[in-house]
Amino acid sequence: MMRKLMLAGLMAIATTAAGQQLDLKVLDKLAVKAKSTTEMGMDETSLKAATSILDEKKPAEGAARKVTEGVKGFFLRSYEFKKEDTPKFEDLKPLMDQLKAPSWSRFLLNVEGDEHTEIWWHLANGQIDGMLLISLEGGELTVMNGIGVSNLENLVKLSDLGLSQGSSRGEK
């Protein structure tokens, strides 16, 4: 029995150390006041299933598949509020408290008037293995939590590909 408890404890520690998925349920209290709600959660299995249908021979789809290699999950919450129900950044304290661990580091902070955006990285062994974006502006709150390692070079290639394809269609 003691061995099973020790094994379960070690597995819990390993899972915690490897995963940076934040508890986005802390946003549920805010969601109740939203006039519009979008929630998406894709764990590693869902991501693999979704990208398996992409054609690697098509540049954009091949680039998208590459970007998702190593990604373990993607979780999104987006809410739109009436002006009087718009939360303040202080209302996100339960979420922000989860970022106090030393492995989380704020990468970007932008505050302009009532707009507030932050991007946080999760670092493990000196590598980025998670990301959190929080944006509160104009009555909208968006929180995205990405888990796993994606090669940043692949993200740049995907972005460049999207720009070049957009300009070839006359878009800017």
Legacy VTK file of the C-alpha trace (Angstrom):
# vtk DataFile Version 3.0
C-alpha trace
ASCII
DATASET POLYDATA
POINTS 172 float
0.000 0.000 0.000
2.804 2.424 0.895
4.514 1.787 -2.474
1.278 2.564 -4.335
0.880 5.810 -2.406
4.496 6.774 -3.119
4.047 5.941 -6.815
0.811 7.948 -6.971
2.564 10.847 -5.238
5.492 10.747 -7.659
3.123 10.596 -10.639
1.238 13.626 -9.315
4.501 15.531 -8.873
5.676 14.556 -12.371
2.349 15.576 -13.884
2.439 18.901 -12.079
6.017 19.526 -13.137
5.331 18.692 -16.772
1.986 20.431 -17.127
1.312 24.152 -17.088
-2.399 23.998 -17.668
-3.930 26.627 -15.505
-7.266 26.255 -13.799
-9.416 28.426 -16.056
-12.518 27.483 -14.065
-11.647 30.449 -11.857
-13.084 32.542 -14.710
-16.526 30.935 -14.381
-17.680 33.653 -11.958
-16.957 36.263 -14.624
-18.541 34.174 -17.392
-21.914 34.353 -15.661
-22.008 38.107 -16.360
-20.898 37.804 -20.004
-23.319 38.449 -22.839
-21.222 36.236 -25.136
-18.981 33.280 -24.252
-16.480 31.234 -26.259
-14.617 28.339 -24.661
-12.279 25.905 -26.359
-10.176 23.132 -24.895
-7.931 20.868 -26.916
-5.738 18.396 -25.110
-2.896 16.550 -26.841
-5.196 13.830 -28.205
-7.635 16.380 -29.649
-4.803 18.354 -31.237
-3.370 15.244 -32.872
-6.785 14.271 -34.214
-7.400 17.763 -35.580
-4.020 18.057 -37.292
-4.095 14.531 -38.700
-6.483 15.677 -41.416
-4.078 18.389 -42.627
-2.237 17.760 -45.899
1.513 18.153 -45.387
1.940 18.734 -49.143
0.035 22.015 -48.874
2.428 24.652 -47.475
0.010 26.249 -45.011
-1.304 22.924 -43.707
2.180 21.424 -43.481
3.352 24.474 -41.532
0.351 24.218 -39.211
1.162 20.557 -38.496
4.778 21.453 -37.697
3.717 24.201 -35.306
1.559 21.805 -33.288
4.310 19.177 -32.883
5.135 19.085 -29.181
2.053 21.066 -28.173
0.215 19.288 -25.367
-2.865 21.462 -25.113
-4.557 24.695 -26.046
-7.263 26.251 -23.915
-9.206 29.417 -24.639
-11.798 31.458 -22.805
-13.223 34.574 -24.408
-16.039 36.679 -23.003
-17.825 39.797 -24.164
-19.509 41.966 -21.559
-21.942 44.840 -21.424
-20.066 47.973 -20.425
-21.433 47.936 -16.877
-20.505 44.251 -16.387
-16.935 44.479 -17.743
-14.532 43.062 -15.158
-11.514 44.934 -13.877
-8.088 43.360 -14.056
-8.181 42.951 -10.264
-11.077 40.509 -10.795
-8.539 38.136 -12.399
-6.619 37.708 -9.121
-7.494 33.985 -8.767
-5.969 33.389 -12.207
-2.977 35.638 -11.583
-2.263 33.889 -8.274
-1.540 30.711 -10.261
1.351 32.531 -11.973
3.261 33.109 -8.726
5.231 29.889 -9.214
8.863 30.649 -10.080
8.541 28.835 -13.415
6.157 31.522 -14.753
7.648 34.749 -16.061
5.868 37.751 -17.508
7.104 38.412 -21.028
4.896 41.353 -21.961
2.812 43.936 -20.149
0.852 46.562 -22.056
-1.529 48.925 -20.293
-3.224 51.747 -22.190
-6.234 53.376 -20.597
-8.714 50.597 -19.845
-6.833 48.084 -22.030
-4.604 45.557 -20.270
-2.629 42.784 -21.980
-0.109 40.375 -20.477
1.815 37.444 -21.935
3.462 34.963 -19.596
5.915 32.140 -20.403
6.285 28.944 -18.452
9.895 27.758 -18.386
11.148 24.248 -17.706
14.816 23.354 -18.014
15.489 26.725 -19.638
12.920 26.177 -22.412
9.508 27.690 -22.954
6.941 24.939 -22.493
3.823 26.956 -21.871
2.234 30.313 -22.514
-0.592 32.390 -21.147
-2.151 35.422 -22.805
-4.578 37.660 -20.947
-6.273 40.520 -22.744
-8.921 42.764 -21.237
-10.082 45.542 -23.519
-13.224 47.180 -24.773
-15.593 44.970 -22.818
-13.842 41.764 -23.910
-11.745 39.347 -21.888
-9.613 36.738 -23.653
-7.461 34.168 -21.883
-5.406 31.616 -23.837
-3.271 28.917 -22.220
-0.943 26.915 -24.470
0.863 23.887 -23.095
3.893 22.146 -24.522
6.814 23.102 -26.653
6.412 24.560 -30.101
9.446 25.572 -32.081
9.241 29.362 -32.323
10.916 29.196 -35.726
7.951 27.165 -36.989
5.555 29.815 -35.665
7.465 32.491 -37.587
7.339 30.378 -40.761
3.590 29.904 -40.362
3.128 33.631 -39.826
5.282 34.470 -42.855
3.348 31.971 -44.955
0.043 33.528 -43.945
1.295 36.999 -44.809
2.646 35.965 -48.192
-0.565 34.112 -49.074
-2.659 37.070 -47.966
-0.662 39.488 -50.113
-0.937 37.191 -53.140
-4.720 37.516 -52.901
-4.438 41.278 -52.751
-5.033 41.399 -48.971
-2.892 43.477 -46.666
LINES 1 173
172 0 1 2 3 4 5 6 7 8 9 10 11 12 13 14 15 16 17 18 19 20 21 22 23 24 25 26 27 28 29 30 31 32 33 34 35 36 37 38 39 40 41 42 43 44 45 46 47 48 49 50 51 52 53 54 55 56 57 58 59 60 61 62 63 64 65 66 67 68 69 70 71 72 73 74 75 76 77 78 79 80 81 82 83 84 85 86 87 88 89 90 91 92 93 94 95 96 97 98 99 100 101 102 103 104 105 106 107 108 109 110 111 112 113 114 115 116 117 118 119 120 121 122 123 124 125 126 127 128 129 130 131 132 133 134 135 136 137 138 139 140 141 142 143 144 145 146 147 148 149 150 151 152 153 154 155 156 157 158 159 160 161 162 163 164 165 166 167 168 169 170 171
